[in-house]
Amino acid sequence: MSDPLAPPAVRTGLVRAVMLFTVAQAAVVALAAWALQRFMWPYGAAAEAVRASAVVAVVVQVFTFAVARLVARQQVIAGWGVGVLMRFAAVAAWGLVGAKALGLPGSPALLSLVLCFFLSTLLEPLFLHL
């Protein structure tokens, strides 16, 4: 995840930032998923699609954040671009393969994934420079 030759303080800073971001974005995604299940899609398959999309969003965002954090030190725009491409690929894969393979309804699966990505992406700048 980080350069093995990097000073311990740099590796520790990366791990700390990723851990803090993970906790914060998991809380925001959980709250968003709860709200979607409570008010928008309270029935069976759609609620399951929201939960599955929330899990996908958390996993993809943690990986995307770690990559962006590593790249952003030297190339801020490149780090942002890589993150956008990774999220776009995740939405495409989830819509074309993932949700269908699990038998989840498409609209709740895709809309909840995009919402979770959007909300957790808003948190990224707060943790990129920790």
C-alpha positions in Angstrom: 0.0 0.0 0.0 2.9 2.4 0.7 6.5 2.5 -0.2 8.4 0.1 2.1 11.4 2.4 2.0 9.3 5.4 3.1 9.9 6.7 6.6 7.6 5.2 9.3 5.9 8.5 9.8 4.8 8.6 6.2 3.4 5.1 6.3 1.7 5.8 9.6 0.1 9.0 8.2 -1.3 7.0 5.3 -2.7 4.3 7.5 -4.2 6.9 9.9 -5.8 8.9 7.1 -7.3 5.7 5.5 -8.6 4.5 8.8 -10.2 7.8 9.7 -11.7 8.2 6.3 -13.1 4.6 6.4 -14.8 5.3 9.7 -16.3 8.6 8.6 -17.4 7.5 5.2 -18.9 4.2 6.6 -21.0 6.3 9.0 -22.2 8.6 6.2 -22.9 5.7 3.9 -24.8 3.8 6.6 -26.9 6.8 7.4 -27.7 7.3 3.7 -28.5 3.7 3.2 -30.8 3.8 6.3 -32.6 6.8 4.9 -33.0 5.3 1.5 -34.4 2.1 3.0 -36.7 3.9 5.3 -38.1 6.5 3.0 -37.5 5.6 -0.6 -37.3 1.8 -1.0 -38.6 0.1 2.1 -39.6 -3.1 0.5 -37.6 -6.4 0.2 -35.5 -6.6 -2.9 -35.0 -2.8 -3.3 -33.9 -2.5 0.4 -31.4 -5.4 -0.2 -30.1 -3.6 -3.3 -29.5 -0.5 -1.2 -27.6 -2.5 1.5 -25.5 -4.3 -1.2 -24.7 -1.0 -2.9 -23.6 0.6 0.4 -21.1 -2.2 1.0 -19.8 -1.9 -2.6 -19.4 1.9 -2.1 -17.5 1.5 1.1 -15.1 -1.0 -0.3 -14.5 0.9 -3.5 -14.1 4.2 -1.7 -11.5 2.9 0.7 -9.4 1.6 -2.1 -10.0 4.8 -4.2 -9.1 7.0 -1.2 -5.8 5.1 -0.6 -4.8 5.4 -4.2 -5.8 9.1 -4.3 -3.9 9.8 -1.1 -0.7 8.2 -2.5 -0.9 9.9 -5.9 -2.2 13.3 -4.6 1.1 14.0 -2.9 2.8 14.6 -6.3 -0.1 15.0 -8.7 -3.4 16.3 -7.3 -5.3 16.3 -10.5 -4.0 12.8 -11.4 -5.2 11.5 -8.0 -8.6 13.0 -8.5 -8.8 11.6 -12.1 -7.9 8.1 -11.0 -10.5 8.2 -8.3 -13.2 9.3 -10.8 -12.3 6.6 -13.2 -12.4 3.9 -10.5 -15.8 5.1 -9.3 -17.1 5.2 -12.9 -15.8 1.7 -13.5 -17.4 0.5 -10.3 -20.8 2.0 -11.2 -20.6 0.4 -14.7 -19.6 -3.0 -13.4 -22.3 -2.9 -10.7 -25.0 -1.9 -13.2 -23.9 -4.3 -16.0 -22.9 -7.3 -14.0 -23.0 -7.1 -10.2 -26.6 -6.2 -9.4 -27.9 -8.5 -12.1 -25.8 -11.4 -10.9 -27.3 -11.0 -7.4 -30.8 -10.6 -8.8 -31.2 -7.0 -7.4 -33.4 -4.4 -9.0 -31.4 -2.0 -11.1 -32.7 1.4 -10.2 -32.3 1.1 -6.4 -28.9 -0.6 -6.8 -27.5 2.1 -9.1 -29.0 5.2 -7.6 -28.0 4.2 -4.0 -24.4 3.4 -5.2 -24.1 6.7 -6.9 -25.5 8.6 -3.9 -23.1 6.8 -1.5 -20.2 7.6 -3.8 -21.2 11.2 -4.0 -21.6 11.6 -0.2 -18.3 9.8 0.6 -16.5 11.7 -2.1 -17.5 15.0 -0.4 -15.6 13.7 2.7 -12.3 12.9 0.8 -10.8 16.4 0.9 -11.1 16.5 4.7 -8.8 13.4 5.0 -6.4 13.8 2.1 -4.0 16.0 3.9 -3.9 14.3 7.4 
